[in-house]
Amino acid sequence: MIQVSIPLIPAGDGVLLIPADQVTTLLRSLAADWVESTECGTSRGDPQTARDLSGVLAELADQIDVECIGLNSAPDR
């Protein structure tokens, strides 16, 4: 089982924010944990479903990374 600590950053309006790199790390860690648990037999779920869901989480993490890179690379920054 994975253990991840994620810092929360309070915004001026009281909303709590999570750094994008922490979110993508969490998504990738969950994906890897699901695959690992099916490979070592500790999961009661269907291995193919775990691999499929893991792929979805990895794609979401990649999408977040790309969008953040795009925001940081914008000409007005």
Jmol script that loads the backbone (N, CA, C; Angstrom):
load data "model"
ATOM      1  N   MET A   1       0.849  -1.179   0.000  1.00  0.00           N
ATOM      2  CA  MET A   1       0.000   0.000   0.000  1.00  0.00           C
ATOM      3  C   MET A   1       0.887   1.231   0.000  1.00  0.00           C
ATOM      4  N   ILE A   2       0.490   2.219  -0.791  1.00  0.00           N
ATOM      5  CA  ILE A   2       1.271   3.447  -0.885  1.00  0.00           C
ATOM      6  C   ILE A   2       0.865   4.431   0.203  1.00  0.00           C
ATOM      7  N   GLN A   3       1.804   5.287   0.550  1.00  0.00           N
ATOM      8  CA  GLN A   3       1.528   6.385   1.467  1.00  0.00           C
ATOM      9  C   GLN A   3       2.065   7.653   0.816  1.00  0.00           C
ATOM     10  N   VAL A   4       1.178   8.630   0.655  1.00  0.00           N
ATOM     11  CA  VAL A   4       1.565   9.875   0.001  1.00  0.00           C
ATOM     12  C   VAL A   4       1.116  11.038   0.871  1.00  0.00           C
ATOM     13  N   SER A   5       1.996  11.995   1.059  1.00  0.00           N
ATOM     14  CA  SER A   5       1.663  13.196   1.796  1.00  0.00           C
ATOM     15  C   SER A   5       1.562  14.342   0.794  1.00  0.00           C
ATOM     16  N   ILE A   6       0.430  15.026   0.786  1.00  0.00           N
ATOM     17  CA  ILE A   6       0.211  16.108  -0.169  1.00  0.00           C
ATOM     18  C   ILE A   6      -0.015  17.409   0.593  1.00  0.00           C
ATOM     19  N   PRO A   7       0.808  18.417   0.283  1.00  0.00           N
ATOM     20  CA  PRO A   7       0.625  19.703   0.949  1.00  0.00           C
ATOM     21  C   PRO A   7      -0.596  20.442   0.398  1.00  0.00           C
ATOM     22  N   LEU A   8      -1.324  21.076   1.272  1.00  0.00           N
ATOM     23  CA  LEU A   8      -2.458  21.902   0.861  1.00  0.00           C
ATOM     24  C   LEU A   8      -2.050  23.361   0.998  1.00  0.00           C
ATOM     25  N   ILE A   9      -2.352  24.139  -0.019  1.00  0.00           N
ATOM     26  CA  ILE A   9      -1.976  25.549  -0.040  1.00  0.00           C
ATOM     27  C   ILE A   9      -3.249  26.381   0.009  1.00  0.00           C
ATOM     28  N   PRO A  10      -3.428  27.192   1.051  1.00  0.00           N
ATOM     29  CA  PRO A  10      -4.636  28.020   1.123  1.00  0.00           C
ATOM     30  C   PRO A  10      -4.543  29.198   0.155  1.00  0.00           C
ATOM     31  N   ALA A  11      -5.597  29.372  -0.639  1.00  0.00           N
ATOM     32  CA  ALA A  11      -5.674  30.523  -1.541  1.00  0.00           C
ATOM     33  C   ALA A  11      -6.307  31.687  -0.783  1.00  0.00           C
ATOM     34  N   GLY A  12      -6.229  32.856  -1.352  1.00  0.00           N
ATOM     35  CA  GLY A  12      -6.758  34.045  -0.706  1.00  0.00           C
ATOM     36  C   GLY A  12      -8.246  33.987  -0.425  1.00  0.00           C
ATOM     37  N   ASP A  13      -8.972  33.230  -1.240  1.00  0.00           N
ATOM     38  CA  ASP A  13     -10.424  33.154  -1.069  1.00  0.00           C
ATOM     39  C   ASP A  13     -10.858  31.989  -0.179  1.00  0.00           C
ATOM     40  N   GLY A  14      -9.903  31.350   0.492  1.00  0.00           N
ATOM     41  CA  GLY A  14     -10.230  30.253   1.399  1.00  0.00           C
ATOM     42  C   GLY A  14     -10.220  28.877   0.760  1.00  0.00           C
ATOM     43  N   VAL A  15     -10.062  28.802  -0.553  1.00  0.00           N
ATOM     44  CA  VAL A  15     -10.006  27.525  -1.253  1.00  0.00           C
ATOM     45  C   VAL A  15      -8.642  26.887  -1.006  1.00  0.00           C
ATOM     46  N   LEU A  16      -8.633  25.583  -0.827  1.00  0.00           N
ATOM     47  CA  LEU A  16      -7.370  24.864  -0.660  1.00  0.00           C
ATOM     48  C   LEU A  16      -6.911  24.342  -2.015  1.00  0.00           C
ATOM     49  N   LEU A  17      -5.643  24.549  -2.322  1.00  0.00           N
ATOM     50  CA  LEU A  17      -5.066  24.110  -3.588  1.00  0.00           C
ATOM     51  C   LEU A  17      -4.044  23.019  -3.332  1.00  0.00           C
ATOM     52  N   ILE A  18      -3.870  22.161  -4.329  1.00  0.00           N
ATOM     53  CA  ILE A  18      -2.871  21.101  -4.280  1.00  0.00           C
ATOM     54  C   ILE A  18      -1.934  21.316  -5.462  1.00  0.00           C
ATOM     55  N   PRO A  19      -0.621  21.319  -5.242  1.00  0.00           N
ATOM     56  CA  PRO A  19       0.319  21.493  -6.354  1.00  0.00           C
ATOM     57  C   PRO A  19       0.115  20.398  -7.421  1.00  0.00           C
ATOM     58  N   ALA A  20       0.128  20.810  -8.680  1.00  0.00           N
ATOM     59  CA  ALA A  20      -0.127  19.886  -9.789  1.00  0.00           C
ATOM     60  C   ALA A  20       0.849  18.719  -9.802  1.00  0.00           C
ATOM     61  N   ASP A  21       2.118  18.980  -9.491  1.00  0.00           N
ATOM     62  CA  ASP A  21       3.084  17.885  -9.506  1.00  0.00           C
ATOM     63  C   ASP A  21       2.769  16.845  -8.435  1.00  0.00           C
ATOM     64  N   GLN A  22       2.187  17.275  -7.334  1.00  0.00           N
ATOM     65  CA  GLN A  22       1.780  16.339  -6.288  1.00  0.00           C
ATOM     66  C   GLN A  22       0.584  15.503  -6.748  1.00  0.00           C
ATOM     67  N   VAL A  23      -0.328  16.121  -7.491  1.00  0.00           N
ATOM     68  CA  VAL A  23      -1.494  15.403  -8.009  1.00  0.00           C
ATOM     69  C   VAL A  23      -1.052  14.339  -9.015  1.00  0.00           C
ATOM     70  N   THR A  24      -0.158  14.722  -9.934  1.00  0.00           N
ATOM     71  CA  THR A  24       0.277  13.750 -10.936  1.00  0.00           C
ATOM     72  C   THR A  24       1.094  12.618 -10.300  1.00  0.00           C
ATOM     73  N   THR A  25       1.872  12.948  -9.279  1.00  0.00           N
ATOM     74  CA  THR A  25       2.606  11.901  -8.554  1.00  0.00           C
ATOM     75  C   THR A  25       1.636  10.940  -7.878  1.00  0.00           C
ATOM     76  N   LEU A  26       0.591  11.481  -7.276  1.00  0.00           N
ATOM     77  CA  LEU A  26      -0.420  10.643  -6.630  1.00  0.00           C
ATOM     78  C   LEU A  26      -1.104   9.739  -7.647  1.00  0.00           C
ATOM     79  N   LEU A  27      -1.507  10.300  -8.783  1.00  0.00           N
ATOM     80  CA  LEU A  27      -2.174   9.495  -9.810  1.00  0.00           C
ATOM     81  C   LEU A  27      -1.273   8.372 -10.306  1.00  0.00           C
ATOM     82  N   ARG A  28      -0.014   8.689 -10.561  1.00  0.00           N
ATOM     83  CA  ARG A  28       0.918   7.658 -11.048  1.00  0.00           C
ATOM     84  C   ARG A  28       1.215   6.611  -9.969  1.00  0.00           C
ATOM     85  N   SER A  29       1.269   7.033  -8.722  1.00  0.00           N
ATOM     86  CA  SER A  29       1.498   6.083  -7.622  1.00  0.00           C
ATOM     87  C   SER A  29       0.317   5.129  -7.475  1.00  0.00           C
ATOM     88  N   LEU A  30      -0.891   5.663  -7.571  1.00  0.00           N
ATOM     89  CA  LEU A  30      -2.083   4.803  -7.511  1.00  0.00           C
ATOM     90  C   LEU A  30      -2.092   3.807  -8.663  1.00  0.00           C
ATOM     91  N   ALA A  31      -1.773   4.294  -9.851  1.00  0.00           N
ATOM     92  CA  ALA A  31      -1.751   3.415 -11.024  1.00  0.00           C
ATOM     93  C   ALA A  31      -0.740   2.288 -10.831  1.00  0.00           C
ATOM     94  N   ALA A  32       0.450   2.630 -10.384  1.00  0.00           N
ATOM     95  CA  ALA A  32       1.489   1.618 -10.173  1.00  0.00           C
ATOM     96  C   ALA A  32       1.088   0.640  -9.080  1.00  0.00           C
ATOM     97  N   ASP A  33       0.456   1.138  -8.024  1.00  0.00           N
ATOM     98  CA  ASP A  33       0.026   0.276  -6.921  1.00  0.00           C
ATOM     99  C   ASP A  33      -1.027  -0.723  -7.389  1.00  0.00           C
ATOM    100  N   TRP A  34      -1.964  -0.266  -8.230  1.00  0.00           N
ATOM    101  CA  TRP A  34      -2.993  -1.177  -8.745  1.00  0.00           C
ATOM    102  C   TRP A  34      -2.372  -2.300  -9.564  1.00  0.00           C
ATOM    103  N   VAL A  35      -1.448  -1.944 -10.460  1.00  0.00           N
ATOM    104  CA  VAL A  35      -0.805  -2.955 -11.292  1.00  0.00           C
ATOM    105  C   VAL A  35       0.011  -3.913 -10.430  1.00  0.00           C
ATOM    106  N   GLU A  36       0.760  -3.371  -9.487  1.00  0.00           N
ATOM    107  CA  GLU A  36       1.583  -4.209  -8.604  1.00  0.00           C
ATOM    108  C   GLU A  36       0.726  -5.170  -7.788  1.00  0.00           C
ATOM    109  N   SER A  37      -0.413  -4.691  -7.284  1.00  0.00           N
ATOM    110  CA  SER A  37      -1.260  -5.556  -6.462  1.00  0.00           C
ATOM    111  C   SER A  37      -1.869  -6.692  -7.272  1.00  0.00           C
ATOM    112  N   THR A  38      -2.138  -6.456  -8.551  1.00  0.00           N
ATOM    113  CA  THR A  38      -2.677  -7.544  -9.376  1.00  0.00           C
ATOM    114  C   THR A  38      -1.580  -8.534  -9.755  1.00  0.00           C
ATOM    115  N   GLU A  39      -0.360  -8.014  -9.966  1.00  0.00           N
ATOM    116  CA  GLU A  39       0.742  -8.897 -10.343  1.00  0.00           C
ATOM    117  C   GLU A  39       1.186  -9.799  -9.197  1.00  0.00           C
ATOM    118  N   CYS A  40       1.094  -9.311  -7.964  1.00  0.00           N
ATOM    119  CA  CYS A  40       1.535 -10.143  -6.833  1.00  0.00           C
ATOM    120  C   CYS A  40       0.363 -10.886  -6.183  1.00  0.00           C
ATOM    121  N   GLY A  41      -0.830 -10.737  -6.746  1.00  0.00           N
ATOM    122  CA  GLY A  41      -1.972 -11.513  -6.287  1.00  0.00           C
ATOM    123  C   GLY A  41      -2.657 -10.991  -5.042  1.00  0.00           C
ATOM    124  N   THR A  42      -2.393  -9.762  -4.621  1.00  0.00           N
ATOM    125  CA  THR A  42      -3.042  -9.238  -3.420  1.00  0.00           C
ATOM    126  C   THR A  42      -4.354  -8.514  -3.729  1.00  0.00           C
ATOM    127  N   SER A  43      -4.663  -8.359  -5.004  1.00  0.00           N
ATOM    128  CA  SER A  43      -5.912  -7.700  -5.393  1.00  0.00           C
ATOM    129  C   SER A  43      -6.987  -8.745  -5.650  1.00  0.00           C
ATOM    130  N   ARG A  44      -8.204  -8.444  -5.223  1.00  0.00           N
ATOM    131  CA  ARG A  44      -9.316  -9.359  -5.490  1.00  0.00           C
ATOM    132  C   ARG A  44     -10.026  -8.998  -6.785  1.00  0.00           C
ATOM    133  N   GLY A  45      -9.600  -7.903  -7.411  1.00  0.00           N
ATOM    134  CA  GLY A  45     -10.241  -7.443  -8.635  1.00  0.00           C
ATOM    135  C   GLY A  45      -9.676  -8.115  -9.872  1.00  0.00           C
ATOM    136  N   ASP A  46     -10.284  -7.798 -10.994  1.00  0.00           N
ATOM    137  CA  ASP A  46      -9.873  -8.326 -12.287  1.00  0.00           C
ATOM    138  C   ASP A  46      -8.576  -7.644 -12.734  1.00  0.00           C
ATOM    139  N   PRO A  47      -7.539  -8.407 -13.059  1.00  0.00           N
ATOM    140  CA  PRO A  47      -6.260  -7.812 -13.460  1.00  0.00           C
ATOM    141  C   PRO A  47      -6.372  -6.897 -14.678  1.00  0.00           C
ATOM    142  N   GLN A  48      -7.167  -7.270 -15.667  1.00  0.00           N
ATOM    143  CA  GLN A  48      -7.296  -6.429 -16.866  1.00  0.00           C
ATOM    144  C   GLN A  48      -7.965  -5.100 -16.528  1.00  0.00           C
ATOM    145  N   THR A  49      -8.961  -5.144 -15.657  1.00  0.00           N
ATOM    146  CA  THR A  49      -9.623  -3.901 -15.235  1.00  0.00           C
ATOM    147  C   THR A  49      -8.634  -3.001 -14.498  1.00  0.00           C
ATOM    148  N   ALA A  50      -7.814  -3.576 -13.634  1.00  0.00           N
ATOM    149  CA  ALA A  50      -6.813  -2.800 -12.903  1.00  0.00           C
ATOM    150  C   ALA A  50      -5.819  -2.166 -13.875  1.00  0.00           C
ATOM    151  N   ARG A  51      -5.380  -2.922 -14.886  1.00  0.00           N
ATOM    152  CA  ARG A  51      -4.455  -2.368 -15.881  1.00  0.00           C
ATOM    153  C   ARG A  51      -5.121  -1.251 -16.681  1.00  0.00           C
ATOM    154  N   ASP A  52      -6.388  -1.453 -17.048  1.00  0.00           N
ATOM    155  CA  ASP A  52      -7.105  -0.419 -17.802  1.00  0.00           C
ATOM    156  C   ASP A  52      -7.264   0.860 -16.980  1.00  0.00           C
ATOM    157  N   LEU A  53      -7.667   0.715 -15.732  1.00  0.00           N
ATOM    158  CA  LEU A  53      -7.833   1.881 -14.869  1.00  0.00           C
ATOM    159  C   LEU A  53      -6.490   2.559 -14.605  1.00  0.00           C
ATOM    160  N   SER A  54      -5.451   1.762 -14.476  1.00  0.00           N
ATOM    161  CA  SER A  54      -4.114   2.306 -14.289  1.00  0.00           C
ATOM    162  C   SER A  54      -3.712   3.150 -15.495  1.00  0.00           C
ATOM    163  N   GLY A  55      -4.033   2.665 -16.681  1.00  0.00           N
ATOM    164  CA  GLY A  55      -3.739   3.415 -17.898  1.00  0.00           C
ATOM    165  C   GLY A  55      -4.482   4.732 -17.955  1.00  0.00           C
ATOM    166  N   VAL A  56      -5.735   4.732 -17.503  1.00  0.00           N
ATOM    167  CA  VAL A  56      -6.530   5.960 -17.480  1.00  0.00           C
ATOM    168  C   VAL A  56      -5.907   6.976 -16.526  1.00  0.00           C
ATOM    169  N   LEU A  57      -5.483   6.516 -15.356  1.00  0.00           N
ATOM    170  CA  LEU A  57      -4.843   7.421 -14.398  1.00  0.00           C
ATOM    171  C   LEU A  57      -3.534   7.985 -14.946  1.00  0.00           C
ATOM    172  N   ALA A  58      -2.757   7.154 -15.616  1.00  0.00           N
ATOM    173  CA  ALA A  58      -1.493   7.618 -16.200  1.00  0.00           C
ATOM    174  C   ALA A  58      -1.753   8.649 -17.290  1.00  0.00           C
ATOM    175  N   GLU A  59      -2.769   8.420 -18.111  1.00  0.00           N
ATOM    176  CA  GLU A  59      -3.119   9.381 -19.160  1.00  0.00           C
ATOM    177  C   GLU A  59      -3.586  10.705 -18.558  1.00  0.00           C
ATOM    178  N   LEU A  60      -4.357  10.640 -17.493  1.00  0.00           N
ATOM    179  CA  LEU A  60      -4.809  11.855 -16.820  1.00  0.00           C
ATOM    180  C   LEU A  60      -3.619  12.634 -16.257  1.00  0.00           C
ATOM    181  N   ALA A  61      -2.676  11.922 -15.648  1.00  0.00           N
ATOM    182  CA  ALA A  61      -1.470  12.573 -15.126  1.00  0.00           C
ATOM    183  C   ALA A  61      -0.690  13.233 -16.259  1.00  0.00           C
ATOM    184  N   ASP A  62      -0.571  12.549 -17.388  1.00  0.00           N
ATOM    185  CA  ASP A  62       0.127  13.127 -18.541  1.00  0.00           C
ATOM    186  C   ASP A  62      -0.588  14.379 -19.042  1.00  0.00           C
ATOM    187  N   GLN A  63      -1.910  14.325 -19.098  1.00  0.00           N
ATOM    188  CA  GLN A  63      -2.693  15.470 -19.564  1.00  0.00           C
ATOM    189  C   GLN A  63      -2.490  16.675 -18.643  1.00  0.00           C
ATOM    190  N   ILE A  64      -2.500  16.438 -17.340  1.00  0.00           N
ATOM    191  CA  ILE A  64      -2.274  17.527 -16.381  1.00  0.00           C
ATOM    192  C   ILE A  64      -0.878  18.115 -16.580  1.00  0.00           C
ATOM    193  N   ASP A  65       0.129  17.253 -16.760  1.00  0.00           N
ATOM    194  CA  ASP A  65       1.498  17.730 -16.995  1.00  0.00           C
ATOM    195  C   ASP A  65       1.564  18.603 -18.245  1.00  0.00           C
ATOM    196  N   VAL A  66       0.950  18.151 -19.326  1.00  0.00           N
ATOM    197  CA  VAL A  66       0.981  18.897 -20.588  1.00  0.00           C
ATOM    198  C   VAL A  66       0.303  20.250 -20.430  1.00  0.00           C
ATOM    199  N   GLU A  67      -0.844  20.270 -19.760  1.00  0.00           N
ATOM    200  CA  GLU A  67      -1.552  21.526 -19.569  1.00  0.00           C
ATOM    201  C   GLU A  67      -0.751  22.495 -18.695  1.00  0.00           C
ATOM    202  N   CYS A  68      -0.091  21.992 -17.682  1.00  0.00           N
ATOM    203  CA  CYS A  68       0.741  22.851 -16.834  1.00  0.00           C
ATOM    204  C   CYS A  68       1.940  23.393 -17.601  1.00  0.00           C
ATOM    205  N   ILE A  69       2.548  22.557 -18.418  1.00  0.00           N
ATOM    206  CA  ILE A  69       3.666  23.020 -19.245  1.00  0.00           C
ATOM    207  C   ILE A  69       3.182  24.108 -20.196  1.00  0.00           C
ATOM    208  N   GLY A  70       2.014  23.903 -20.778  1.00  0.00           N
ATOM    209  CA  GLY A  70       1.447  24.905 -21.674  1.00  0.00           C
ATOM    210  C   GLY A  70       1.197  26.229 -20.973  1.00  0.00           C
ATOM    211  N   LEU A  71       0.671  26.171 -19.763  1.00  0.00           N
ATOM    212  CA  LEU A  71       0.424  27.406 -19.003  1.00  0.00           C
ATOM    213  C   LEU A  71       1.728  28.114 -18.656  1.00  0.00           C
ATOM    214  N   ASN A  72       2.728  27.351 -18.269  1.00  0.00           N
ATOM    215  CA  ASN A  72       4.019  27.943 -17.898  1.00  0.00           C
ATOM    216  C   ASN A  72       4.814  28.424 -19.103  1.00  0.00           C
ATOM    217  N   SER A  73       4.474  27.941 -20.289  1.00  0.00           N
ATOM    218  CA  SER A  73       5.185  28.328 -21.499  1.00  0.00           C
ATOM    219  C   SER A  73       4.464  29.418 -22.275  1.00  0.00           C
ATOM    220  N   ALA A  74       3.358  29.899 -21.752  1.00  0.00           N
ATOM    221  CA  ALA A  74       2.579  30.930 -22.457  1.00  0.00           C
ATOM    222  C   ALA A  74       3.421  32.175 -22.635  1.00  0.00           C
ATOM    223  N   PRO A  75       3.307  32.846 -23.798  1.00  0.00           N
ATOM    224  CA  PRO A  75       4.132  34.015 -24.101  1.00  0.00           C
ATOM    225  C   PRO A  75       3.986  35.168 -23.110  1.00  0.00           C
ATOM    226  N   ASP A  76       2.847  35.301 -22.450  1.00  0.00           N
ATOM    227  CA  ASP A  76       2.645  36.421 -21.548  1.00  0.00           C
ATOM    228  C   ASP A  76       3.261  36.212 -20.169  1.00  0.00           C
ATOM    229  N   ARG A  77       3.912  35.086 -19.943  1.00  0.00           N
ATOM    230  CA  ARG A  77       4.521  34.822 -18.640  1.00  0.00           C
ATOM    231  C   ARG A  77       5.906  35.320 -18.624  1.00  0.00           C
TER     232      ARG A  77
END
end "model"
wireframe off; spacefill off
backbone 0.3
color backbone group
